[in-house]
Amino acid sequence: MILAALFLFQVLGAILLVIAAVNVARWLWQYTWLPRQLQGSRLAERYGPGSWALITGASDGLGKAFAQKLARYGFNLLLVSRTQEKLNRLQTELETFGIHARTVCADLSNSSEPTYSLITAAAQDVDLSIVINCVGVTVHQLYADIPSSTVRHLLSLNVNTTAIVTHTTLPLLLRHTATTGRRGALLNVGSIVGRFYWPGTQLYGACKAFIDHLTVPLAFEYRAQLDVLSFQPTVMATAMATGTEPAAITITPQAAAHAALSHLGRCVTSHGHWRHAMLAALFSILPSKLRNRIFLKNALEMGDAERAKGN
């Protein structure tokens, strides 16, 4: 009996070691090997050279970085943002790569039908192969201290916009796959904040959890036609950053966009850069009480910095 029990424990231990080794190998493949590979030719071949990509929140930060990457790869672009002047500058910059770019000036916090009709109209006559929902806004405060107008604004911009733009453009992506025989792609930008209960930025985290729970099922529903990625980065050097973020985990939007595109068509969820993946792994093993204390302290410091900047 004792020998049998020891043998069973040895077998279980061996199985656990194999599982751990496979997980480590997959992590290294995803976060260190894939981003080192050339992406332009792969993406063009997979989704169609000269096809169109639609990007919300395109005029700044991560959205702009996605636009710059895809322009270099030969994709035509539909750029959606609320500031026409920034869109015009970006359009001029991107067209130097020999691609076509269209702009749609829309305040996506206004979730009325006319807002999304502008996007649909701009995309109807093009071969839309990629949609990247990148628009978003955050707040760092205790929940009772958040103004009700800010609550409505965050829900509208982070939840309604991603859900409705995804719903509106899915038929166009499916049209692309039906007419070209190539796959389409949907990349929704969430956040590592959506993976954990995050005191001090609870509303933003809930919004980003919604995005993940919307996006991942779509990868299964449309697995025959679309590549779907729920992208969950953390700190980037963008206008949303407060300056209080640790330098060790802060990356450029360009690095984040490159990592996300390297995972498109290969993964369903991703933190993008290896630093952000390491941070998520660390958070997952911390005791919840310790993690919550760290999260709350960091979030309130960021909130103070945001208010000092006038955000």
Backbone bond lengths (Angstrom), bond angles and torsions (degrees), N, CA, C in turn:
res aa  C-N    CA-C-N  psi(-1)  N-CA   C-N-CA  omega(-1)  CA-C   N-CA-C  phi
1 M - - - 1.471 - - 1.529 111.68 -
2 I 1.338 117.20 -44.71 1.469 121.02 -179.37 1.514 110.41 -65.21
3 L 1.360 115.71 -42.62 1.466 119.48 179.14 1.527 111.20 -63.10
4 A 1.326 115.62 -39.67 1.468 119.74 178.81 1.524 110.81 -64.01
5 A 1.336 116.30 -40.63 1.462 120.18 178.84 1.523 111.08 -65.48
6 L 1.342 115.73 -41.97 1.468 119.26 178.06 1.518 111.57 -62.92
7 F 1.335 115.42 -41.12 1.464 119.47 178.33 1.526 110.76 -62.32
8 L 1.341 115.99 -42.07 1.462 120.56 179.45 1.522 110.78 -62.06
9 F 1.335 117.17 -44.19 1.466 120.54 178.51 1.524 111.17 -62.74
10 Q 1.338 116.78 -37.79 1.462 120.16 178.28 1.523 111.11 -64.26
11 V 1.335 115.03 -42.53 1.474 119.29 178.87 1.524 110.58 -63.46
12 L 1.349 116.06 -46.71 1.464 119.95 179.35 1.526 110.90 -61.99
13 G 1.332 116.63 -41.10 1.455 120.22 177.42 1.505 112.21 -61.72
14 A 1.332 117.22 -41.39 1.463 121.35 178.60 1.523 110.95 -64.37
15 I 1.338 115.91 -41.19 1.470 120.03 178.71 1.527 110.55 -62.38
16 L 1.328 115.68 -44.95 1.470 119.48 179.56 1.522 111.31 -63.24
17 L 1.322 117.40 -38.38 1.464 120.36 177.65 1.521 111.38 -64.47
18 V 1.324 116.43 -40.89 1.467 120.02 178.04 1.520 110.53 -63.54
19 I 1.342 116.65 -44.27 1.464 120.67 178.91 1.522 110.53 -61.12
20 A 1.332 116.87 -43.80 1.459 120.64 179.22 1.520 110.91 -63.38
21 A 1.336 116.76 -42.05 1.467 120.43 179.74 1.532 111.16 -63.56
22 V 1.335 115.85 -41.16 1.475 119.75 178.51 1.528 110.42 -63.62
23 N 1.329 117.03 -42.74 1.468 120.41 179.58 1.517 111.70 -64.18
24 V 1.326 116.61 -41.06 1.470 119.65 177.99 1.526 110.43 -65.07
25 A 1.333 116.48 -43.32 1.462 120.19 179.44 1.521 111.22 -62.04
26 R 1.341 116.43 -41.29 1.471 119.55 179.12 1.521 110.34 -66.11
27 W 1.347 117.28 -40.40 1.461 120.89 179.15 1.530 109.88 -61.10
28 L 1.314 116.99 -45.33 1.469 120.82 -180.00 1.523 110.86 -64.48
29 W 1.339 115.71 -40.83 1.470 119.95 177.47 1.527 110.68 -60.72
30 Q 1.328 116.73 -46.56 1.455 120.67 -175.00 1.524 112.49 -71.23
31 Y 1.327 116.63 -43.72 1.460 118.78 -168.49 1.533 114.85 -102.58
32 T 1.321 117.83 -11.51 1.470 118.41 177.46 1.514 113.34 -120.43
33 W 1.342 118.24 -34.18 1.465 120.06 -177.30 1.522 112.05 -87.42
34 L 1.331 117.47 -50.03 1.465 119.85 -176.37 1.537 113.31 -57.65
35 P 1.341 119.52 -45.92 1.477 118.08 -178.71 1.524 113.88 -64.33
36 R 1.319 118.40 -15.99 1.461 120.82 179.07 1.521 112.99 -83.55
37 Q 1.328 117.03 -10.35 1.452 120.76 -178.09 1.532 110.82 -85.45
38 L 1.320 115.95 149.49 1.460 121.05 176.45 1.526 109.32 -66.78
39 Q 1.340 117.26 132.68 1.458 120.90 -172.79 1.524 114.21 -106.35
40 G 1.324 117.74 -27.79 1.458 120.07 -170.95 1.516 113.93 -57.38
41 S 1.320 116.99 -52.52 1.463 120.01 -177.56 1.520 111.30 -66.95
42 R 1.337 117.17 -35.83 1.462 120.37 179.25 1.522 111.08 -63.80
43 L 1.330 116.42 -47.10 1.460 119.82 -177.99 1.528 111.04 -67.29
44 A 1.330 116.60 -40.85 1.464 119.41 179.44 1.525 111.04 -63.27
45 E 1.307 117.19 -43.00 1.459 121.00 179.73 1.531 110.82 -67.31
46 R 1.310 117.23 -37.07 1.463 120.71 -175.27 1.528 111.60 -74.71
47 Y 1.319 117.05 -40.17 1.465 120.48 -172.95 1.523 114.14 -109.43
48 G 1.312 116.53 -11.22 1.460 119.71 176.01 1.515 112.77 110.57
49 P 1.337 117.46 114.58 1.467 119.86 178.18 1.519 110.78 -63.12
50 G 1.329 115.40 133.82 1.461 119.56 179.74 1.512 114.55 80.50
51 S 1.340 117.88 3.32 1.467 119.46 175.13 1.532 108.91 -76.73
52 W 1.331 115.85 179.56 1.465 120.50 -171.46 1.520 111.51 -111.07
53 A 1.326 114.55 146.05 1.460 122.21 174.08 1.516 109.24 -121.88
54 L 1.321 116.63 135.28 1.466 122.40 177.54 1.526 108.53 -106.30
55 I 1.335 115.84 131.01 1.462 120.99 -178.11 1.517 109.36 -130.33
56 T 1.334 117.49 122.30 1.460 120.72 172.54 1.530 108.81 -89.52
57 G 1.329 115.30 153.77 1.463 119.23 -175.89 1.514 111.23 63.88
58 A 1.344 116.01 37.28 1.468 120.71 -167.05 1.519 114.98 -81.61
59 S 1.323 118.53 -14.72 1.464 118.82 -169.17 1.516 114.04 -86.89
60 D 1.338 118.13 -10.20 1.467 120.71 -177.24 1.523 110.05 -142.42
61 G 1.329 114.82 162.46 1.448 122.46 166.33 1.510 115.03 53.88
62 L 1.334 115.79 -131.07 1.450 121.49 -174.99 1.524 112.09 -65.69
63 G 1.327 117.57 -40.16 1.460 120.30 178.54 1.521 111.79 -60.05
64 K 1.318 116.72 -42.46 1.469 121.15 177.61 1.519 110.47 -64.28
65 A 1.333 117.16 -40.28 1.463 120.75 179.40 1.527 110.90 -63.30
66 F 1.338 117.82 -41.36 1.463 120.55 175.53 1.529 110.30 -60.01
67 A 1.328 116.86 -43.93 1.461 120.82 -179.03 1.530 110.93 -61.84
68 Q 1.311 116.96 -43.75 1.465 120.49 -179.73 1.524 111.19 -64.17
69 K 1.320 117.22 -42.02 1.463 120.94 178.56 1.525 110.84 -62.36
70 L 1.320 116.88 -49.28 1.459 120.06 -175.16 1.520 111.69 -68.87
71 A 1.330 117.55 -32.29 1.465 120.19 175.47 1.523 110.18 -63.26
72 R 1.315 116.72 -42.80 1.472 120.25 177.24 1.530 111.59 -62.67
73 Y 1.331 116.84 -28.40 1.457 120.97 -179.50 1.534 112.00 -86.22
74 G 1.339 117.65 -0.90 1.455 120.99 174.53 1.509 116.07 94.51
75 F 1.339 117.93 10.26 1.461 120.60 177.42 1.523 110.50 -84.48
76 N 1.328 116.51 139.20 1.459 121.08 168.93 1.524 108.75 -76.61
77 L 1.343 116.27 156.26 1.462 118.27 -167.51 1.517 113.05 -132.69
78 L 1.335 114.65 137.88 1.461 123.37 166.94 1.526 106.88 -107.13
79 L 1.313 116.62 113.32 1.456 122.54 -172.88 1.521 109.62 -104.94
80 V 1.322 117.09 121.32 1.462 122.00 -176.64 1.523 109.04 -116.19
81 S 1.322 115.91 125.35 1.458 121.76 177.44 1.521 108.25 -162.25
82 R 1.321 116.29 172.36 1.470 119.10 -176.34 1.518 113.17 -94.41
83 T 1.346 119.23 -6.47 1.461 122.12 -174.35 1.518 109.41 -117.28
84 Q 1.332 116.26 106.84 1.458 120.36 -175.03 1.524 112.12 -64.32
85 E 1.320 117.52 -36.79 1.467 119.92 -178.97 1.530 110.72 -60.48
86 K 1.326 117.33 -44.95 1.465 120.53 178.27 1.523 110.62 -65.36
87 L 1.321 116.69 -39.70 1.459 120.05 178.66 1.527 111.04 -61.80
88 N 1.322 116.59 -41.79 1.465 120.31 -179.79 1.523 111.23 -62.09
89 R 1.340 116.11 -43.31 1.463 119.55 179.16 1.524 110.97 -63.49
90 L 1.326 115.82 -43.35 1.461 119.37 -179.42 1.528 110.94 -67.03
91 Q 1.312 117.07 -39.87 1.463 120.52 177.92 1.528 110.92 -58.90
92 T 1.321 116.58 -45.32 1.467 120.63 179.03 1.531 110.83 -61.89
93 E 1.325 116.49 -42.83 1.464 120.39 179.26 1.523 111.55 -62.41
94 L 1.328 116.92 -45.98 1.460 120.25 -173.73 1.520 112.40 -72.55
95 E 1.311 117.43 -30.97 1.458 119.54 -178.94 1.522 112.54 -70.13
96 T 1.327 117.30 -12.99 1.469 119.89 173.54 1.531 111.19 -68.00
97 F 1.332 118.09 -15.31 1.464 121.34 176.68 1.527 111.93 -84.94
98 G 1.337 116.48 2.52 1.454 120.32 177.95 1.508 114.77 84.39
99 I 1.328 116.54 19.13 1.458 120.19 179.71 1.538 108.96 -109.90
100 H 1.313 116.03 169.21 1.460 121.58 174.37 1.528 108.84 -98.04
101 A 1.317 115.87 143.38 1.461 120.50 177.58 1.516 109.75 -136.86
102 R 1.325 115.20 137.14 1.463 121.77 173.53 1.525 108.52 -118.21
103 T 1.309 116.30 152.08 1.458 120.37 179.11 1.526 110.07 -119.10
104 V 1.322 114.80 144.96 1.460 122.02 173.45 1.518 107.09 -128.85
105 C 1.325 115.96 111.40 1.465 120.91 178.95 1.530 108.17 -89.49
106 A 1.320 115.87 112.75 1.463 119.86 -177.02 1.518 109.27 -151.55
107 D 1.320 115.65 138.40 1.462 121.47 173.22 1.522 107.74 -87.30
108 L 1.326 116.52 100.88 1.460 120.85 -173.48 1.519 113.37 -74.45
109 S 1.333 117.76 -6.38 1.463 118.79 172.24 1.529 111.04 -74.17
110 N 1.317 116.56 -13.79 1.460 122.42 174.06 1.522 107.58 -92.01
111 S 1.317 116.65 101.39 1.461 120.30 -172.62 1.525 113.05 -91.49
112 S 1.313 116.87 29.74 1.464 120.20 176.86 1.527 109.58 -80.13
113 E 1.304 115.76 161.79 1.456 121.75 -175.68 1.536 113.37 -57.42
114 P 1.348 119.96 -41.79 1.473 119.17 -179.55 1.534 113.55 -58.15
115 T 1.329 117.47 -32.16 1.470 120.36 179.46 1.520 110.66 -59.45
116 Y 1.315 116.83 -48.21 1.456 120.73 -175.71 1.517 111.82 -80.68
117 S 1.315 117.25 -21.73 1.462 120.04 174.95 1.527 110.85 -63.87
118 L 1.335 116.58 -33.28 1.465 120.05 176.99 1.527 110.79 -61.13
119 I 1.331 116.29 -42.96 1.460 120.50 -178.96 1.523 110.33 -68.15
120 T 1.323 116.71 -45.49 1.464 120.53 -179.35 1.516 110.96 -61.14
121 A 1.331 116.78 -43.22 1.460 120.18 -179.10 1.524 111.59 -62.48
122 A 1.336 116.44 -39.26 1.467 120.02 -178.52 1.520 112.00 -69.22
123 A 1.338 117.03 -25.53 1.467 120.55 -174.98 1.521 113.81 -99.69
124 Q 1.327 118.12 -6.58 1.459 120.47 -171.65 1.527 112.86 -64.36
125 D 1.336 117.63 -37.31 1.460 119.75 -172.04 1.530 113.04 -101.87
126 V 1.330 117.62 18.86 1.460 120.31 178.38 1.530 109.33 -121.50
127 D 1.315 115.22 164.44 1.463 121.26 177.00 1.521 108.08 -88.89
128 L 1.331 115.96 88.23 1.459 121.38 -175.18 1.528 109.89 -82.33
129 S 1.341 116.01 116.65 1.462 120.24 -176.74 1.528 113.38 -113.36
130 I 1.342 117.68 -20.35 1.463 121.30 -176.92 1.521 109.56 -136.41
131 V 1.322 116.94 135.08 1.471 122.39 171.65 1.520 107.91 -124.46
132 I 1.336 116.16 128.54 1.462 121.75 177.35 1.524 108.33 -123.28
133 N 1.321 116.00 111.25 1.461 121.75 176.77 1.522 108.37 -90.09
134 C 1.323 115.37 105.51 1.463 120.08 -171.49 1.525 113.02 -118.76
135 V 1.324 116.94 -12.25 1.456 119.68 -175.30 1.533 109.86 -67.97
136 G 1.324 116.40 143.15 1.453 120.15 179.13 1.520 111.25 -177.94
137 V 1.314 115.02 161.83 1.466 121.20 178.41 1.519 107.91 -148.63
138 T 1.338 116.85 150.54 1.454 120.61 -176.50 1.522 111.14 -126.64
139 V 1.324 115.60 169.87 1.458 122.06 173.46 1.527 107.51 -151.52
140 H 1.335 115.95 143.70 1.472 121.19 -179.43 1.526 108.06 -123.86
141 Q 1.330 116.30 99.22 1.463 122.43 -179.52 1.526 109.02 -159.78
142 L 1.319 115.48 160.17 1.455 119.23 166.48 1.527 108.13 -62.59
143 Y 1.313 116.31 143.39 1.464 119.22 -168.53 1.526 113.28 -60.03
144 A 1.331 117.21 -40.94 1.470 119.85 -178.73 1.523 111.89 -66.57
145 D 1.326 117.48 -20.10 1.461 120.88 -178.36 1.528 113.40 -88.07
146 I 1.320 117.08 -8.08 1.468 119.75 -179.19 1.526 109.09 -78.67
147 P 1.323 119.02 126.74 1.472 120.33 177.27 1.528 110.79 -59.40
148 S 1.316 116.15 145.46 1.466 119.93 -177.48 1.528 111.09 -62.14
149 S 1.334 116.83 -31.85 1.467 119.22 177.75 1.527 111.12 -65.06
150 T 1.337 116.64 -34.51 1.466 120.52 177.87 1.519 110.57 -70.17
151 V 1.330 117.17 -38.07 1.467 120.53 176.42 1.523 109.75 -58.48
152 R 1.318 116.99 -48.53 1.466 120.54 -179.73 1.521 110.98 -63.15
153 H 1.342 116.42 -39.71 1.467 120.72 -178.41 1.526 110.60 -64.45
154 L 1.333 117.25 -45.28 1.468 120.06 -179.40 1.522 111.27 -64.15
155 L 1.330 116.67 -43.43 1.457 119.19 179.93 1.524 110.92 -64.00
156 S 1.308 116.64 -40.86 1.454 120.23 -179.07 1.519 111.61 -65.38
157 L 1.337 116.50 -47.35 1.456 120.22 -174.22 1.523 112.30 -77.09
158 N 1.316 117.45 -42.15 1.463 120.33 -174.54 1.529 113.75 -84.95
159 V 1.322 117.04 -33.45 1.468 120.37 -176.01 1.523 111.02 -100.81
160 N 1.342 116.58 -60.64 1.460 119.96 -175.23 1.524 112.11 -58.67
161 T 1.330 116.09 -45.38 1.456 119.30 -175.51 1.522 111.41 -62.29
162 T 1.333 117.22 -49.18 1.460 119.10 -179.06 1.521 111.28 -62.58
163 A 1.334 116.55 -42.69 1.467 119.88 -178.66 1.528 111.27 -64.81
164 I 1.326 116.74 -44.71 1.463 119.58 -174.21 1.527 111.37 -76.62
165 V 1.335 118.32 -40.92 1.463 119.57 177.51 1.530 110.24 -63.18
166 T 1.324 116.84 -40.71 1.465 120.11 176.26 1.523 110.60 -60.65
167 H 1.315 116.58 -47.27 1.466 120.96 -178.79 1.524 111.21 -64.56
168 T 1.315 116.73 -37.68 1.461 121.70 -177.36 1.521 112.37 -71.75
169 T 1.319 116.56 -36.73 1.468 119.68 -174.03 1.525 113.88 -93.89
170 L 1.332 118.48 -14.02 1.463 120.03 179.51 1.537 112.59 -54.95
171 P 1.335 119.52 -44.93 1.474 118.23 178.26 1.525 113.13 -60.09
172 L 1.331 116.92 -31.92 1.461 119.73 179.42 1.528 111.04 -72.71
173 L 1.335 116.91 -37.82 1.462 119.61 175.23 1.528 110.74 -65.13
174 L 1.326 116.77 -40.77 1.467 120.14 178.95 1.524 111.22 -68.20
175 R 1.323 116.77 -32.72 1.475 120.27 174.22 1.528 110.36 -62.19
176 H 1.330 115.50 -41.21 1.466 120.12 178.16 1.522 110.83 -59.41
177 T 1.327 117.00 -46.61 1.467 119.21 -178.20 1.529 111.44 -66.30
178 A 1.340 116.28 -35.63 1.463 119.77 -178.58 1.521 112.25 -70.62
179 T 1.324 116.65 -35.64 1.464 120.25 -175.11 1.523 113.45 -89.72
180 T 1.321 118.08 -25.11 1.465 120.32 -176.73 1.527 113.44 -108.45
181 G 1.323 117.18 -19.03 1.449 119.81 -175.39 1.518 113.83 76.90
182 R 1.336 116.68 4.08 1.467 121.53 177.76 1.525 109.48 -101.25
183 R 1.316 115.87 165.12 1.444 120.75 177.98 1.517 111.07 -79.99
184 G 1.323 116.29 155.81 1.452 122.60 169.66 1.517 108.78 -106.68
185 A 1.342 115.89 175.14 1.463 119.47 -176.71 1.521 110.64 -142.41
186 L 1.326 114.75 139.53 1.461 122.99 174.17 1.525 107.84 -126.70
187 L 1.329 116.25 122.16 1.461 121.34 178.86 1.525 107.82 -123.69
188 N 1.325 116.51 110.88 1.459 121.09 178.29 1.527 109.29 -104.73
189 V 1.327 115.25 128.14 1.461 120.56 -176.59 1.523 109.55 -89.98
190 G 1.313 115.54 115.06 1.457 122.13 173.23 1.511 109.28 -104.71
191 S 1.322 116.66 -133.81 1.464 121.08 -179.81 1.514 109.03 -167.36
192 I 1.315 115.55 153.98 1.456 120.42 172.06 1.533 110.52 -58.77
193 V 1.336 116.94 -25.54 1.466 121.74 178.91 1.528 110.70 -61.91
194 G 1.331 117.60 -26.94 1.450 121.12 178.47 1.514 114.20 -77.40
195 R 1.325 117.15 -9.47 1.467 120.81 -179.22 1.520 113.04 -88.01
196 F 1.328 116.23 -20.99 1.460 120.81 -174.41 1.527 109.62 -128.81
197 Y 1.326 116.51 155.20 1.462 119.94 169.27 1.526 106.21 -72.15
198 W 1.347 116.58 122.41 1.463 120.23 -166.26 1.526 110.47 -126.83
199 P 1.333 118.22 89.82 1.471 120.08 178.84 1.526 111.05 -57.67
200 G 1.306 115.08 141.42 1.460 120.57 179.17 1.509 114.23 92.12
201 T 1.322 117.06 -19.89 1.470 120.64 171.98 1.527 109.07 -141.43
202 Q 1.337 112.89 43.79 1.460 122.79 -173.38 1.524 112.69 -63.71
203 L 1.316 117.99 -38.27 1.464 120.69 -177.48 1.524 110.50 -70.18
204 Y 1.314 116.42 -46.09 1.464 120.93 177.22 1.530 110.05 -60.71
205 G 1.333 116.73 -43.25 1.455 120.11 178.60 1.519 111.99 -61.08
206 A 1.337 116.80 -41.67 1.465 120.22 178.68 1.523 110.95 -63.42
207 C 1.334 116.43 -39.22 1.468 120.60 177.72 1.529 110.85 -62.91
208 K 1.328 116.20 -43.06 1.457 119.77 -177.62 1.527 111.56 -73.29
209 A 1.324 117.46 -30.86 1.465 119.92 173.04 1.526 110.15 -64.37
210 F 1.317 116.27 -38.33 1.470 120.58 175.87 1.526 110.08 -58.24
211 I 1.340 116.92 -45.83 1.458 120.47 -178.34 1.523 110.83 -59.91
212 D 1.333 116.60 -42.89 1.458 120.22 179.31 1.522 110.85 -64.23
213 H 1.326 116.88 -42.29 1.467 120.65 -178.10 1.524 111.77 -73.35
214 L 1.316 118.15 -21.44 1.461 121.21 171.94 1.524 110.59 -77.60
215 T 1.329 116.07 -42.95 1.455 121.28 -167.88 1.517 113.57 -76.69
216 V 1.326 117.43 -47.41 1.470 120.05 -173.95 1.534 112.32 -60.39
217 P 1.339 120.41 -43.08 1.472 118.35 176.49 1.528 113.77 -60.67
218 L 1.343 117.04 -30.85 1.456 119.52 179.27 1.526 111.26 -65.49
219 A 1.345 116.15 -30.86 1.460 119.42 177.30 1.528 110.91 -61.00
220 F 1.327 116.75 -33.13 1.467 120.47 178.16 1.522 110.92 -82.54
221 E 1.321 116.85 -43.13 1.468 120.28 -177.52 1.529 111.57 -60.32
222 Y 1.332 117.13 -37.77 1.461 121.51 -174.82 1.530 111.51 -116.41
223 R 1.333 116.00 31.59 1.466 120.14 -174.86 1.526 112.34 -63.18
224 A 1.332 118.61 -23.15 1.463 120.61 -179.52 1.521 112.55 -80.11
225 Q 1.347 116.49 -17.78 1.465 118.95 -175.29 1.527 114.67 -120.34
226 L 1.338 117.25 -31.14 1.464 119.82 -168.79 1.517 112.32 -125.10
227 D 1.324 115.13 148.48 1.461 122.67 165.41 1.526 107.07 -96.78
228 V 1.313 116.81 122.16 1.467 121.48 -176.23 1.523 108.76 -120.65
229 L 1.330 116.00 132.08 1.456 121.05 -179.01 1.520 110.80 -129.98
230 S 1.327 115.83 125.47 1.461 122.28 169.66 1.522 107.08 -93.75
231 F 1.315 116.44 106.30 1.467 122.81 -173.26 1.525 109.11 -97.62
232 Q 1.336 116.99 123.07 1.464 122.13 -172.18 1.537 110.42 -126.36
233 P 1.321 117.27 74.08 1.467 119.33 178.82 1.528 111.00 -81.39
234 T 1.312 114.94 -179.12 1.461 119.50 170.90 1.524 108.28 -127.18
235 V 1.305 119.93 -127.27 1.457 121.55 -164.46 1.524 112.28 -71.26
236 M 1.335 114.73 129.41 1.463 122.11 173.38 1.518 109.42 -127.92
237 A 1.301 115.77 158.04 1.462 121.33 179.23 1.525 108.91 -83.64
238 T 1.337 116.19 76.28 1.458 122.84 -179.78 1.525 109.39 -124.40
239 A 1.338 115.35 -178.00 1.462 120.05 179.20 1.517 111.72 -65.12
240 M 1.347 117.63 -22.56 1.463 120.56 178.75 1.525 111.79 -75.62
241 A 1.341 117.49 -18.53 1.460 120.60 -179.40 1.522 109.89 -70.33
242 T 1.327 115.60 148.02 1.464 120.47 -176.06 1.513 113.38 -101.80
243 G 1.334 116.82 -13.83 1.453 120.33 -176.01 1.514 113.08 94.70
244 T 1.337 117.67 -5.10 1.462 121.03 179.38 1.528 112.00 -96.40
245 E 1.348 116.79 -3.25 1.456 120.60 -174.91 1.534 110.66 -73.51
246 P 1.344 117.21 144.47 1.468 119.95 177.96 1.523 111.78 -62.69
247 A 1.325 117.02 133.00 1.458 120.94 -178.17 1.525 111.86 -62.68
248 A 1.328 116.71 -30.07 1.467 120.62 -175.73 1.523 112.71 -63.79
249 I 1.326 118.15 -24.77 1.464 120.11 -178.19 1.523 112.27 -113.82
250 T 1.327 117.84 0.99 1.458 121.28 -179.79 1.519 109.49 -87.80
251 I 1.323 117.00 123.97 1.459 121.65 -179.78 1.526 109.10 -121.42
252 T 1.315 116.36 167.59 1.456 120.51 178.32 1.523 109.98 -78.75
253 P 1.323 117.91 154.30 1.471 119.44 174.15 1.525 112.06 -59.49
254 Q 1.322 116.72 -32.74 1.468 120.04 179.90 1.529 110.95 -64.01
255 A 1.333 116.27 -41.96 1.467 119.72 178.13 1.525 111.23 -65.47
256 A 1.337 116.02 -39.32 1.467 119.95 179.07 1.524 111.08 -65.75
257 A 1.335 117.01 -43.78 1.465 120.51 -179.88 1.520 110.95 -64.14
258 H 1.320 116.86 -42.06 1.465 120.31 179.12 1.524 110.67 -61.13
259 A 1.329 116.79 -45.53 1.464 120.10 -179.31 1.524 111.12 -63.58
260 A 1.335 117.08 -42.84 1.467 120.18 -179.49 1.527 110.99 -62.40
261 L 1.318 116.97 -44.23 1.468 119.97 -179.27 1.525 111.45 -67.09
262 S 1.327 117.60 -29.08 1.463 119.90 176.86 1.522 111.68 -68.74
263 H 1.327 116.85 -22.14 1.468 121.60 180.00 1.517 112.81 -95.17
264 L 1.320 117.46 -14.47 1.461 120.90 -178.50 1.530 109.52 -65.35
265 G 1.327 116.02 126.68 1.451 120.96 -177.28 1.508 113.80 86.94
266 R 1.336 117.20 -2.36 1.465 121.34 -178.79 1.524 112.81 -124.79
267 C 1.319 116.28 -22.21 1.471 121.58 -179.02 1.522 108.41 -138.18
268 V 1.306 115.69 160.89 1.470 120.99 175.70 1.528 110.84 -100.24
269 T 1.313 117.52 -34.12 1.467 121.84 175.35 1.519 108.74 -127.86
270 S 1.337 115.35 150.34 1.461 118.75 -178.17 1.519 109.84 -161.50
271 H 1.340 115.71 144.59 1.461 121.04 168.63 1.529 111.21 -93.27
272 G 1.314 116.60 -2.99 1.456 120.84 176.14 1.514 112.64 83.57
273 H 1.310 116.40 -95.77 1.458 122.33 -175.22 1.528 110.45 -77.98
274 W 1.333 116.07 147.87 1.466 119.72 -177.66 1.527 112.03 -62.17
275 R 1.329 118.08 -30.29 1.468 119.24 178.56 1.519 110.65 -63.80
276 H 1.320 115.89 -41.84 1.458 119.69 -179.31 1.525 111.01 -70.51
277 A 1.325 116.94 -34.29 1.461 120.10 176.61 1.522 110.97 -67.04
278 M 1.330 116.94 -38.76 1.459 120.62 177.11 1.524 110.74 -64.19
279 L 1.330 116.30 -40.26 1.455 120.20 179.77 1.525 110.51 -63.57
280 A 1.327 116.74 -42.94 1.463 120.07 178.21 1.526 111.10 -62.08
281 A 1.324 116.62 -40.50 1.465 120.04 178.35 1.526 111.15 -63.63
282 L 1.334 116.06 -40.86 1.463 120.06 178.43 1.522 110.81 -63.75
283 F 1.317 117.08 -46.10 1.464 120.66 179.78 1.532 111.37 -59.87
284 S 1.318 116.17 -36.39 1.465 119.76 -175.18 1.523 112.62 -67.98
285 I 1.338 117.58 -22.60 1.469 119.31 -178.85 1.531 112.77 -101.53
286 L 1.335 117.27 -7.97 1.459 119.22 177.63 1.529 110.70 -71.41
287 P 1.316 118.58 143.88 1.473 119.93 171.80 1.528 110.10 -58.24
288 S 1.314 116.72 140.53 1.467 120.44 -172.11 1.525 112.62 -59.96
289 K 1.327 118.52 -38.08 1.462 119.99 -179.25 1.526 111.24 -65.28
290 L 1.331 116.33 -42.15 1.462 120.08 177.29 1.518 110.69 -65.66
291 R 1.318 115.70 -43.45 1.463 120.26 179.47 1.526 110.79 -60.49
292 N 1.321 117.08 -43.96 1.461 120.67 -178.98 1.525 111.62 -64.53
293 R 1.344 117.37 -38.34 1.467 119.30 177.31 1.527 110.94 -63.34
294 I 1.324 116.02 -42.14 1.471 119.96 178.59 1.520 110.44 -64.10
295 F 1.334 116.23 -45.70 1.456 120.72 -178.55 1.532 111.18 -60.60
296 L 1.330 116.78 -47.58 1.461 120.04 -176.04 1.526 111.27 -65.04
297 K 1.317 117.14 -45.25 1.460 120.84 178.98 1.527 110.75 -58.74
298 N 1.335 115.90 -47.10 1.457 120.88 -179.06 1.528 111.11 -64.64
299 A 1.332 116.82 -42.76 1.466 120.36 -177.71 1.529 111.69 -64.83
300 L 1.329 117.11 -42.38 1.464 119.60 -179.49 1.530 111.11 -68.28
301 E 1.325 117.57 -34.66 1.464 120.13 174.81 1.524 110.47 -64.41
302 M 1.314 116.76 -40.73 1.462 120.49 177.70 1.518 111.17 -66.38
303 G 1.340 116.43 -37.92 1.458 119.66 177.02 1.517 112.30 -62.89
304 D 1.327 116.74 -41.86 1.467 120.03 176.58 1.524 110.85 -61.09
305 A 1.330 116.23 -41.28 1.459 120.38 179.81 1.523 111.23 -66.92
306 E 1.343 117.12 -37.76 1.458 120.49 177.96 1.522 111.05 -62.94
307 R 1.308 116.38 -44.66 1.470 119.52 -179.34 1.521 110.86 -67.67
308 A 1.337 117.27 -34.58 1.467 119.92 177.76 1.530 110.83 -65.47
309 K 1.329 115.91 -31.44 1.468 120.34 178.28 1.530 111.66 -82.81
310 G 1.318 116.49 -9.26 1.454 119.92 -179.31 1.498 114.25 85.10
311 N 1.353 117.29 16.42 1.483 121.00 179.25 1.522 111.14 -76.39
